[in-house]
Amino acid sequence: MKQLEVLRQVFRKAGEADIPCEVPDYLCCKITLDIFCDPVITPSGVTYERAVILDHLQKVGKFDPITREPLDQSQLVPNLAIKEAVQAYLDKH
């Protein structure tokens, strides 16, 4: 009986990782709402998916879509902290 209970606990613990959960907002692009793959941060502190913000700058205009501040491609900096947070989240889930 004791072994059976231990086995149940092991399966219950393993199953917790399989329960779907919502991705936190801070791990998602503000434009597409998709989880980040290559996040970049703007001078105003907003993080976007690189391909999405580059597309915006090219097709819509050279401004931050949220703050409306002027924005150039050269001002985008990789957001390594968010990239690591996304990887940690994906490893766990």
N, C-alpha and C positions, 0 to 999 in steps of 0.2 A: 504493500500500500504506500509506503514511504517513497519508494522509487517512482511509483505512478504519479504521486503528487509533485515530485521534483521534475518529472518529465512534463507535466502540465504547465508548471511555472516556466520552464525553458521555452515551450512552444508559445505561451502567452507573451513572454518577453520578445521573442523573435517576431511574432505577429504584430507587435506595436509599431515596428518600423514600416510595415506594409499598409498601415492605415493612412489613407490619403489626407493631406492637410493643405491648407491654403498657403501659398508662397507669400512671405511678408512683402509689403509694399516697397520697402527700401531696397529690395533685391530685384525690382522690376523697373523697366524704362517708363518714364512719365508720358511718353508719346504712344508707344505700342502696348504697354502694360504687360509685355513679355519679360521673362526672366533674362537678366543680363548674360551676355557671352563676352563682350568686349566693351566694358563700361568706360566712359570718359567723363571728366568733370569740367565744367565751364568756370570761368573766373567768378561768376555769381554763386557758385557752389552747387549747381544743379547737375545731376548725373544723368546721362543718356547712353543708349546703345550707340556705339561709334557709327555704324552704317546708317542708322536712322537719322542722327543729327547731321551727318554729312549730306544725306539726301535732302534734308530740310534746307540746309544752307545753300545747296545748289538749285533746288527747284522753287523754294518759297522766298528766301531772302536771307541775307547775312545778319540775322538777329536770333537771340535766344527765344524759343517759342513760348517760354513761360514768363520770363522777366522782361522780354522785349528789348533787352539791352543789345547794342551792336555786338556781333560775334563773328570771329574769323576762325577758319579751320585750324590755323596755327596756334590758337589759344586753348585748344582741347588738350587735356592731359589725362593719361591713363589713370583710372581710379583703382589702384591696386588693392586697397582695403575692401572695397565692394566686391572685387573679383575674388578675393580670398574668402569673403563671407558667402558668396554664391557657391564656391566650391565646397566649403564646409557644410552648407545646407544640403547640397546635392549628395555629398558623401553620406550624410546622416539619413537622407530620405531617398 
